[in-house]
Amino acid sequence: MPTNVLLCDTPDEVAKLQYRLLLDAPDLLVEVSTDAVRAVETAVRLRPEVVVCELSMEGVSGVELIRRIVAAAPAARVLARSMTTDAALVAEVLAAGATGYLAKDDSVDALIGAVRSAAAGGVVLSSRAAGPLGTELARALTRVHDLEAELDEVRESVTKGTSAKADFLANISHELRTPVTVAKGIAYVLNNPAVTDTERAQFMEQLQESLDKLMAIVDELITVAEMERGVFELDRQLMDLAPLVRQAVDQVDREYPGVVLISQIAESLIAFADGPRVGGVVHELLDNACRYSPPGLPVELVARNLSEGIVVMVTDRGEGLDRAVATRAFEEPFSTGEAILRKEKAGVGVGLHLARQMVVEHGGIMWADPLPGGGTRVSFCIPAHEGERVELPPAGAA
C-alpha cells in the first residue's frame, strides 16, 4: 500500500530528492512544498503518514516549524532534516514531536529507509545526530545522578539540622530554666525582710552566679550567630597566652572540686591571638572533659610550643568520644553527642563548635582522638605569628 509523504525543502533540494524518490521508491507518494506556511497548510489537507521537513525553511523554521506541522497533522510521523547535528537542537526537535532527525548530507537511500521505517512506527536518528545526542544524554544522566546524590545529602543535612536544632531547643530550655528559676527564687527570698545580712550576701552571690551562667549562654549564641553572618571579628595582638591558660585551669579546678586536674604549661606561650577568646577555648575543653570524667580519674592539660605554633591538649578518661561525634560537634552548632552522654551532663551544645570556630578564626585547627584505653584527647594548634595558618595536626601532638 502506498505511503503518502510530504517533503518540505528548498526548491533545489526538492527537485533532486523528488526525482530520486520517483525512481527508487515508487511505493512513496510524494507531495512537495518549498514554503513553510504552505507546508503546514498541505499537512492539514493531505494528512500524510510521513513528513520530511528541512529545519531552515523561510518564514517559519526550526523547532517552531516542527511544532506547527505536528499540530496540523497529529497522526503524521515527522522527520526533521538539517545540516546541524547539535545535540541540544536534536533534543529540542524530538521534544517538539518529531519522530526522527536526519543529517542533510545523509544519502538518499538512507532517507528512503528512514521514511519507510518511520511509516512503520519506528524512530529514526542519523548516525551523525545520534553520536552527539548519546554523548550529551550520558553527560546529562551523570549530572542527574550527581544532583540526586547532592539532593540526598542536602535532605540528610536538613533532617539532621532540624533534629539537632530541636534537640538544642530542648536542651537550652533546660539550661536557661535553671539559672532563671534560681534567680527568681532568690529574688523572692530577698524580698523577705527577715533574711539576715549574711544570708542576703550568700543569696546575692548565688544570684550573680546564675546571671553569669545565663549571660555566658547568651554570649555563646550571639557569637555563633555573628560567625554564621560573617560579622565576627577577633582582637588579636602579640601576647603570652600562658597566664590565660593557667587562669582557665584554676577556674575549672574551682568549678569541679571532685576532679583532679593535672597541667603541664610552658613558661611562656607567645602568639598573635585574641587572649580572652583563646582562654575561653581552653576553659570550654577543660569544662567538657571534667563533665565526662569518671570520679577518681584525672583530667590532663598540656600546653607547649612546637614549630607549628602553640599546641594545647586536654585529655579525659571518660567513656570516650567517638571521632564522628566529635567531628559533628565541631562542625555543627547545637550538637551535643547525646548518644553516649548522660542527659544530665548535656550542655547547650554550642561549646565545642564555638571553640573550634575560634581556633579556625585564629588560623588554627582543632581535632579529637579517642584513646585506646578509654577517654578522649581534644587538641588545638594556633600559629605563633601573624598571617600564618596551621594546615595539619602537629606530629606527635596527639
C-alpha positions as CSV (number, residue, x, y, z in Angstrom):
1,M,0.0,0.0,0.0
2,P,1.5,3.4,-1.0
3,T,2.7,5.7,1.7
4,N,1.8,9.4,1.5
5,V,4.9,11.6,2.1
6,L,5.1,15.4,2.4
7,L,8.5,16.7,1.5
8,C,9.3,20.3,2.7
9,D,12.6,21.7,1.5
10,T,14.3,24.3,-0.7
11,P,13.5,24.2,-4.5
12,D,16.9,22.7,-5.5
13,E,16.7,20.0,-2.8
14,V,13.1,19.2,-3.6
15,A,13.9,18.8,-7.3
16,K,16.8,16.4,-6.6
17,L,15.0,14.3,-4.0
18,Q,11.7,14.1,-5.9
19,Y,13.5,12.6,-8.9
20,R,15.3,10.0,-6.9
21,L,12.2,9.1,-4.9
22,L,10.1,8.6,-8.0
23,L,12.9,6.5,-9.4
24,D,13.9,4.4,-6.4
25,A,10.8,4.4,-4.2
26,P,7.6,4.1,-6.3
27,D,5.8,2.9,-3.1
28,L,6.1,6.5,-1.7
29,L,3.5,9.0,-3.0
30,V,5.4,12.3,-2.6
31,E,4.0,15.8,-2.4
32,V,6.3,18.7,-2.1
33,S,6.4,22.2,-0.6
34,T,9.1,24.8,-0.7
35,D,7.3,27.3,1.7
36,A,6.9,26.7,5.4
37,V,3.4,28.2,5.7
38,R,2.2,26.3,2.6
39,A,3.8,23.1,4.1
40,V,1.6,23.4,7.2
41,E,-1.5,24.0,5.1
42,T,-0.6,21.0,2.9
43,A,-0.2,18.8,6.0
44,V,-3.7,19.8,7.1
45,R,-5.2,18.9,3.7
46,L,-3.1,15.9,2.8
47,R,-2.8,14.2,6.3
48,P,0.3,12.4,5.2
49,E,1.8,9.4,7.0
50,V,5.3,10.9,7.0
51,V,6.5,14.5,6.7
52,V,10.2,15.2,5.9
53,C,10.9,18.7,6.9
54,E,14.0,20.9,6.4
55,L,14.5,23.0,9.6
56,S,15.9,26.1,7.8
57,M,12.8,26.9,5.7
58,E,11.9,30.5,5.2
59,G,9.1,32.1,7.2
60,V,8.8,29.5,9.9
61,S,11.8,27.4,10.8
62,G,13.4,25.2,13.4
63,V,11.6,23.8,16.4
64,E,8.6,26.1,15.8
65,L,8.0,24.6,12.3
66,I,8.1,21.1,13.7
67,R,5.5,22.1,16.4
68,R,3.2,23.6,13.7
69,I,3.4,20.5,11.5
70,V,2.8,18.2,14.4
71,A,-0.3,20.3,15.4
72,A,-1.5,20.3,11.8
73,A,-1.1,16.5,11.2
74,P,-1.1,14.8,14.6
75,A,-1.1,11.3,13.1
76,A,1.9,12.0,10.8
77,R,5.5,10.8,11.6
78,V,7.7,13.9,11.3
79,L,11.3,13.6,10.3
80,A,13.4,16.7,10.7
81,R,16.3,17.3,8.4
82,S,19.2,19.7,8.8
83,M,22.9,20.3,8.3
84,T,23.1,20.9,12.1
85,T,23.5,17.9,14.3
86,D,24.0,19.8,17.6
87,A,22.7,17.6,20.4
88,A,20.7,20.4,22.0
89,L,18.8,21.1,18.8
90,V,18.2,17.4,18.2
91,A,16.8,17.1,21.7
92,E,14.5,20.1,21.2
93,V,13.2,18.9,17.9
94,L,12.4,15.4,19.3
95,A,10.8,17.1,22.3
96,A,8.6,19.2,19.9
97,G,7.1,16.0,18.5
98,A,9.4,14.8,15.7
99,T,10.0,11.1,15.5
100,G,13.3,11.3,13.7
101,Y,16.3,13.5,12.9
102,L,18.3,13.2,9.7
103,A,21.5,14.8,8.6
104,K,21.2,16.8,5.4
105,D,24.3,15.0,3.9
106,D,22.9,11.5,4.6
107,S,22.4,9.6,1.4
108,V,19.1,9.4,-0.5
109,D,19.0,5.7,0.2
110,A,19.3,6.5,3.9
111,L,16.4,9.0,3.6
112,I,14.2,6.4,1.8
113,G,15.0,3.9,4.5
114,A,14.2,6.4,7.2
115,V,10.8,7.3,5.6
116,R,9.8,3.6,5.4
117,S,11.0,3.0,9.0
118,A,9.0,6.0,10.3
119,A,5.9,4.9,8.3
120,A,6.2,1.5,10.1
121,G,6.3,3.2,13.5
122,G,10.0,3.4,14.1
123,V,12.1,6.3,15.5
124,V,14.9,7.3,13.3
125,L,18.2,9.1,14.1
126,S,21.0,9.8,11.7
127,S,24.3,8.3,13.0
128,R,25.7,11.9,12.8
129,A,23.0,13.1,15.1
130,A,22.8,10.0,17.4
131,G,26.5,10.3,18.4
132,P,26.4,13.8,19.9
133,L,23.0,13.2,21.4
134,G,24.1,10.0,23.1
135,T,27.2,11.7,24.5
136,E,25.0,14.6,25.8
137,L,22.5,12.2,27.2
138,A,25.1,10.2,29.0
139,R,26.5,13.5,30.4
140,A,23.0,14.6,31.4
141,L,22.3,11.3,33.2
142,T,25.6,11.5,35.0
143,R,24.7,15.0,36.1
144,V,21.2,13.9,37.2
145,H,22.8,11.2,39.2
146,D,25.2,13.6,40.8
147,L,22.4,16.1,41.5
148,E,20.3,13.3,43.1
149,A,23.2,12.4,45.3
150,E,23.7,16.0,46.3
151,L,20.0,16.4,46.9
152,D,20.0,13.3,49.2
153,E,23.0,14.9,51.1
154,V,21.1,18.2,51.4
155,R,17.9,16.3,52.6
156,E,20.0,14.4,55.1
157,S,21.7,17.6,56.3
158,V,18.4,19.4,56.6
159,T,17.0,16.5,58.5
160,K,20.0,16.3,60.8
161,G,19.9,20.1,61.2
162,T,16.2,20.1,62.1
163,S,16.7,17.3,64.6
164,A,19.8,19.0,66.1
165,K,18.0,22.3,66.5
166,A,15.0,20.5,68.0
167,D,17.4,18.9,70.5
168,F,19.0,22.3,71.0
169,L,15.7,23.9,71.8
170,A,15.0,21.1,74.3
171,N,18.5,21.5,75.9
172,I,18.5,25.2,76.0
173,S,15.1,25.3,77.6
174,H,16.6,23.3,80.5
175,E,19.8,25.2,80.6
176,L,18.1,28.6,80.6
177,R,15.4,27.5,83.0
178,T,17.9,26.5,85.7
179,P,19.6,29.9,86.3
180,V,16.3,31.8,85.7
181,T,14.5,29.7,88.2
182,V,17.3,30.2,90.7
183,A,17.3,33.9,90.1
184,K,13.6,34.2,90.6
185,G,13.7,32.2,93.8
186,I,16.5,34.3,95.2
187,A,14.7,37.5,94.2
188,Y,11.6,36.3,96.1
189,V,13.7,35.4,99.1
190,L,15.5,38.7,99.2
191,N,12.1,40.5,99.4
192,N,11.7,38.8,102.8
193,P,12.7,41.4,105.5
194,A,13.5,38.5,107.8
195,V,16.6,37.5,105.8
196,T,19.8,38.3,107.6
197,D,22.6,40.3,106.1
198,T,24.8,37.2,106.0
199,E,22.2,35.2,104.2
200,R,21.5,38.1,101.9
201,A,25.1,38.2,100.9
202,Q,25.1,34.5,100.2
203,F,21.9,34.7,98.2
204,M,23.4,37.7,96.2
205,E,26.5,35.6,95.4
206,Q,24.3,32.8,94.1
207,L,22.2,35.2,92.1
208,Q,25.3,36.6,90.5
209,E,26.5,33.1,89.6
210,S,23.1,32.3,88.0
211,L,23.1,35.6,86.0
212,D,26.7,34.9,84.9
213,K,25.8,31.5,83.7
214,L,22.8,32.9,81.8
215,M,24.9,35.6,80.2
216,A,27.5,33.0,79.2
217,I,24.8,31.1,77.3
218,V,23.5,34.2,75.6
219,D,27.0,35.3,74.7
220,E,27.8,31.9,73.1
221,L,24.6,32.1,71.0
222,I,25.3,35.6,69.9
223,T,28.9,34.7,68.9
224,V,27.7,31.7,66.9
225,A,25.2,33.9,65.1
226,E,27.9,36.6,64.3
227,M,30.2,33.9,62.9
228,E,27.4,32.5,60.7
229,R,26.6,36.0,59.4
230,G,30.3,36.7,58.8
231,V,30.5,39.8,61.0
232,F,32.6,38.3,63.9
233,E,36.0,39.9,64.5
234,L,38.9,39.0,66.7
235,D,41.0,41.5,68.7
236,R,44.4,39.9,68.0
237,Q,47.8,41.0,69.4
238,L,51.2,39.6,70.2
239,M,50.9,38.2,73.8
240,D,51.8,35.5,76.2
241,L,48.9,33.0,76.5
242,A,50.4,31.0,79.4
243,P,48.8,33.1,82.2
244,L,45.4,32.8,80.5
245,V,45.8,29.0,80.2
246,R,46.7,28.8,83.9
247,Q,43.8,31.0,84.8
248,A,41.4,28.7,82.9
249,V,42.9,25.7,84.7
250,D,42.4,27.4,88.1
251,Q,38.9,28.4,87.3
252,V,37.8,25.0,86.2
253,D,39.6,23.4,89.1
254,R,37.3,25.5,91.4
255,E,34.2,24.6,89.4
256,Y,34.9,20.9,89.6
257,P,36.4,20.2,93.1
258,G,35.9,16.5,92.7
259,V,38.0,16.2,89.6
260,V,41.8,16.1,89.7
261,L,43.3,18.5,87.2
262,I,46.9,17.8,86.1
263,S,48.5,20.5,84.0
264,Q,51.9,21.0,82.2
265,I,52.1,24.5,80.9
266,A,55.2,26.0,79.2
267,E,56.6,29.0,81.0
268,S,55.5,31.2,78.1
269,L,53.3,30.7,75.1
270,I,53.8,33.7,72.8
271,A,51.3,34.0,70.0
272,F,49.4,36.6,67.9
273,A,46.0,35.9,69.4
274,D,42.8,37.2,71.0
275,G,43.8,36.2,74.5
276,P,40.3,36.1,76.2
277,R,38.9,34.1,73.3
278,V,41.8,31.5,73.5
279,G,41.3,31.4,77.2
280,G,37.6,30.7,76.6
281,V,38.5,27.8,74.3
282,V,40.8,26.2,76.9
283,H,38.0,26.7,79.6
284,E,35.5,25.0,77.3
285,L,37.7,22.0,76.6
286,L,38.5,21.6,80.3
287,D,34.9,22.0,81.3
288,N,33.8,19.4,78.7
289,A,36.5,17.0,79.9
290,C,35.5,17.4,83.6
291,R,31.8,16.9,82.7
292,Y,32.5,13.4,81.4
293,S,35.4,12.3,83.5
294,P,34.5,9.5,86.0
295,P,35.3,10.1,89.7
296,G,38.8,9.4,90.7
297,L,40.3,9.7,87.2
298,P,42.3,12.9,86.3
299,V,41.9,15.4,83.5
300,E,45.2,16.4,82.0
301,L,46.2,19.5,80.1
302,V,49.4,20.0,78.2
303,A,50.3,23.4,76.6
304,R,53.5,23.8,74.8
305,N,55.4,25.4,72.0
306,L,56.0,23.5,68.7
307,S,57.4,24.6,65.4
308,E,53.8,24.6,64.0
309,G,52.6,27.0,66.8
310,I,51.0,26.9,70.2
311,V,49.5,23.4,71.0
312,V,47.1,22.7,73.8
313,M,45.9,19.1,74.5
314,V,43.1,18.2,77.0
315,T,42.7,14.6,77.9
316,D,39.9,12.9,79.9
317,R,39.5,9.3,80.9
318,G,35.7,9.1,80.3
319,E,33.7,6.8,78.1
320,G,35.5,8.1,75.0
321,L,34.0,10.5,72.4
322,D,33.6,8.8,69.0
323,R,35.6,10.7,66.3
324,A,32.5,11.1,64.2
325,V,30.6,12.6,67.1
326,A,33.4,14.9,67.9
327,T,33.6,16.0,64.2
328,R,29.9,16.7,64.2
329,A,30.2,18.7,67.4
330,F,33.0,20.7,65.9
331,E,31.2,21.4,62.6
332,E,27.6,21.7,63.8
333,P,26.3,24.1,66.4
334,F,23.6,22.5,68.6
335,S,25.3,19.0,68.5
336,T,26.0,17.5,72.0
337,G,26.8,13.9,71.3
338,E,23.8,12.7,73.3
339,A,24.1,9.1,72.1
340,I,26.9,8.4,74.5
341,L,26.4,11.1,77.2
342,R,24.1,11.0,80.2
343,K,21.3,13.6,79.8
344,E,22.2,15.5,83.0
345,K,25.6,16.2,81.6
346,A,24.4,17.6,78.3
347,G,25.0,21.3,77.8
348,V,23.6,23.8,75.4
349,G,25.5,22.2,72.6
350,V,27.4,25.1,71.0
351,G,30.6,24.9,73.1
352,L,32.7,22.6,71.0
353,H,31.5,24.1,67.8
354,L,32.2,27.6,69.1
355,A,35.6,26.6,70.4
356,R,36.7,25.1,67.1
357,Q,35.4,28.2,65.2
358,M,37.5,30.4,67.5
359,V,40.6,28.3,66.7
360,V,39.8,28.4,63.0
361,E,39.4,32.2,63.1
362,H,43.0,32.3,64.5
363,G,44.2,30.3,61.5
364,G,44.5,27.1,63.5
365,I,42.9,23.7,63.7
366,M,41.2,21.5,66.3
367,W,41.0,17.7,66.3
368,A,39.9,14.9,68.6
369,D,41.4,11.5,69.2
370,P,39.6,8.6,71.1
371,L,42.2,6.9,73.3
372,P,42.7,3.1,73.2
373,G,42.4,2.8,77.0
374,G,39.2,4.9,77.1
375,G,38.8,8.6,77.1
376,T,39.3,11.4,74.6
377,R,42.1,13.8,73.8
378,V,41.0,17.1,72.2
379,S,43.8,19.3,70.9
380,F,44.2,22.5,69.1
381,C,47.1,24.4,67.5
382,I,47.2,28.1,66.6
383,P,50.0,29.8,64.7
384,A,52.5,31.8,66.8
385,H,52.9,34.6,64.2
386,E,50.6,37.0,62.4
387,G,49.4,35.8,59.0
388,E,50.4,32.1,59.5
389,R,48.0,29.2,59.3
390,V,48.2,25.7,60.6
391,E,47.3,23.1,58.0
392,L,47.9,19.7,59.6
393,P,47.9,18.3,63.2
394,P,51.5,18.7,64.5
395,A,53.4,15.5,64.6
396,G,53.5,13.8,68.0
397,A,50.8,16.2,69.4
398,A,48.0,13.6,69.6
